[in-house]
Amino acid sequence: MKGSAHLAIGGATGLVTAMYLQTDPLSTASLIGIGAVAGLAPDLDVNGKLANRITIRKSGLFCFLLYVACC
Protein backbone atom coordinates (compact mmCIF):
# COMPACT_ATOMS: atom_id res chain seq x y z
CA MET A 1 0.00 0.00 0.00
CA LYS A 2 1.05 3.56 -0.57
CA GLY A 3 1.36 6.17 2.15
CA SER A 4 -1.78 7.91 0.92
CA ALA A 5 -3.82 4.75 1.51
CA HIS A 6 -2.44 4.43 5.03
CA LEU A 7 -3.24 8.12 5.63
CA ALA A 8 -6.83 7.69 4.43
CA ILE A 9 -7.42 4.53 6.47
CA GLY A 10 -6.02 6.18 9.60
CA GLY A 11 -8.17 9.27 9.09
CA ALA A 12 -11.27 7.14 8.51
CA THR A 13 -10.52 5.20 11.68
CA GLY A 14 -10.28 8.48 13.58
CA LEU A 15 -13.63 9.57 12.13
CA VAL A 16 -15.33 6.31 13.10
CA THR A 17 -13.90 6.61 16.61
CA ALA A 18 -15.17 10.19 16.88
CA MET A 19 -18.63 9.15 15.71
CA TYR A 20 -18.71 6.25 18.19
CA LEU A 21 -17.67 8.52 21.08
CA GLN A 22 -20.00 11.34 19.90
CA THR A 23 -17.33 14.00 20.31
CA ASP A 24 -17.51 17.73 19.59
CA PRO A 25 -16.15 19.09 16.26
CA LEU A 26 -12.72 20.05 17.66
CA SER A 27 -12.20 16.61 19.18
CA THR A 28 -13.42 15.02 15.95
CA ALA A 29 -10.84 16.95 13.93
CA SER A 30 -8.16 16.01 16.45
CA LEU A 31 -9.04 12.31 16.29
CA ILE A 32 -9.01 12.37 12.49
CA GLY A 33 -5.59 14.06 12.48
CA ILE A 34 -4.15 11.70 15.07
CA GLY A 35 -5.54 8.72 13.18
CA ALA A 36 -4.08 9.96 9.90
CA VAL A 37 -0.62 10.42 11.41
CA ALA A 38 -0.83 7.07 13.18
CA GLY A 39 -1.80 5.46 9.88
CA LEU A 40 1.57 6.51 8.46
CA ALA A 41 3.47 4.51 11.10
CA PRO A 42 3.85 1.40 8.85
CA ASP A 43 5.67 3.60 6.32
CA LEU A 44 8.34 4.60 8.83
CA ASP A 45 10.48 1.53 8.30
CA VAL A 46 14.24 1.95 8.31
CA ASN A 47 14.75 2.04 4.54
CA GLY A 48 11.37 3.51 3.62
CA LYS A 49 10.85 6.55 1.46
CA LEU A 50 8.78 8.33 4.10
CA ALA A 51 11.43 7.85 6.76
CA ASN A 52 14.03 9.31 4.42
CA ARG A 53 11.82 12.30 3.63
CA ILE A 54 11.08 13.38 7.19
CA THR A 55 14.45 12.78 8.82
CA ILE A 56 17.38 15.18 8.77
CA ARG A 57 20.66 14.16 7.20
CA LYS A 58 23.42 13.65 9.69
CA SER A 59 25.74 16.10 7.91
CA GLY A 60 23.11 18.85 7.92
CA LEU A 61 22.48 18.37 11.62
CA PHE A 62 26.21 18.43 12.34
CA CYS A 63 26.66 21.70 10.41
CA PHE A 64 23.73 23.27 12.27
CA LEU A 65 25.09 22.25 15.67
CA LEU A 66 28.55 23.52 14.72
CA TYR A 67 27.04 26.87 13.68
CA VAL A 68 25.11 27.17 16.95
CA ALA A 69 28.20 26.28 18.98
CA CYS A 70 30.32 28.93 17.25
CA CYS A 71 27.80 31.74 17.73
C-alpha positions as CSV (number, residue, x, y, z in Angstrom):
1,M,0.0,0.0,0.0
2,K,1.0,3.6,-0.6
3,G,1.4,6.2,2.2
4,S,-1.8,7.9,0.9
5,A,-3.8,4.8,1.5
6,H,-2.4,4.4,5.0
7,L,-3.2,8.1,5.6
8,A,-6.8,7.7,4.4
9,I,-7.4,4.5,6.5
10,G,-6.0,6.2,9.6
11,G,-8.2,9.3,9.1
12,A,-11.3,7.1,8.5
13,T,-10.5,5.2,11.7
14,G,-10.3,8.5,13.6
15,L,-13.6,9.6,12.1
16,V,-15.3,6.3,13.1
17,T,-13.9,6.6,16.6
18,A,-15.2,10.2,16.9
19,M,-18.6,9.1,15.7
20,Y,-18.7,6.3,18.2
21,L,-17.7,8.5,21.1
22,Q,-20.0,11.3,19.9
23,T,-17.3,14.0,20.3
24,D,-17.5,17.7,19.6
25,P,-16.1,19.1,16.3
26,L,-12.7,20.1,17.7
27,S,-12.2,16.6,19.2
28,T,-13.4,15.0,16.0
29,A,-10.8,16.9,13.9
30,S,-8.2,16.0,16.5
31,L,-9.0,12.3,16.3
32,I,-9.0,12.4,12.5
33,G,-5.6,14.1,12.5
34,I,-4.1,11.7,15.1
35,G,-5.5,8.7,13.2
36,A,-4.1,10.0,9.9
37,V,-0.6,10.4,11.4
38,A,-0.8,7.1,13.2
39,G,-1.8,5.5,9.9
40,L,1.6,6.5,8.5
41,A,3.5,4.5,11.1
42,P,3.8,1.4,8.9
43,D,5.7,3.6,6.3
44,L,8.3,4.6,8.8
45,D,10.5,1.5,8.3
46,V,14.2,2.0,8.3
47,N,14.7,2.0,4.5
48,G,11.4,3.5,3.6
49,K,10.8,6.5,1.5
50,L,8.8,8.3,4.1
51,A,11.4,7.9,6.8
52,N,14.0,9.3,4.4
53,R,11.8,12.3,3.6
54,I,11.1,13.4,7.2
55,T,14.4,12.8,8.8
56,I,17.4,15.2,8.8
57,R,20.7,14.2,7.2
58,K,23.4,13.6,9.7
59,S,25.7,16.1,7.9
60,G,23.1,18.9,7.9
61,L,22.5,18.4,11.6
62,F,26.2,18.4,12.3
63,C,26.7,21.7,10.4
64,F,23.7,23.3,12.3
65,L,25.1,22.3,15.7
66,L,28.6,23.5,14.7
67,Y,27.0,26.9,13.7
68,V,25.1,27.2,16.9
69,A,28.2,26.3,19.0
70,C,30.3,28.9,17.2
71,C,27.8,31.7,17.7
